[in-house]
Amino acid sequence: MSRKLTGRGVLLILVGFFGVIFATNAIFITAAVRTFRGEDEARPYLQGIAYNQTLARRTEQARLGWHASIGDRRLASGTLLTIDVAQSDGKAPSGLVLTGELRHPADEHRDRALRFTETRPGHFETLVHDLPPGRWDMMVSNSRAAPFRASRQLWVR
C-alpha cells in the first residue's frame, strides 16, 4: 500500500534534507576552527611591519654570497639533518651558530626546535628522534650577527 505524497510530506523531506546538510557543515566547521588557527606564522602583522629588515638581511646574505645545502638521512636512532654552508669562493664561513625549526605544514603542535653542531668547517648536523614520516619545512638561521637564513621542504621517509 503506497501513501499519497502531500505538501506536509514534501516539507518534512526538505527540512530533513537541509537539516542533515546544516548539521554536517556545523560539525566540519567546528572541527576545522578548533584544529587550525589559519595562520602560518605566530605574528604575521609584526612580520609585515618588519619586512624591510627581512629584505635587508636577504640582500646582505646575497652580497656575502653564502649558500646552503640541506639534507636528511634516516638512521636507526633517528633522522640526521645536515647543512653545508659555503661562501662564494667555496670556503666555509667561520663563527656560525645555526639554530632552526622543523615545521609540520598541517599541525603546529608537531613543530620542533633545532640546534645544530658544527662537525667540520661549514658542515652542521643535528639528530632528531621519533620524527614521523611525511613532509616537513626546515628553517635555519644564524644566531649571531651575520645575516644567514636557509629553508627547504623535506620529505622524511
Buried (B, 14 or more C-beta within 10 A) or exposed (E): EEEEEEEEEEEEEEEEEEEEEEEEEEEEEEEEEEEEEEEEEEEEEEEEEEEEEEEEBEEEBEEBEBBBEBEBEEEEEBBBBBBBBBBEEEEBBEEBBBBBBBBBEEEEEBEBEBEBEBEEEBBBBBEBEEBEEBEBBBBBBBEEEBBBBBBBEBEBE
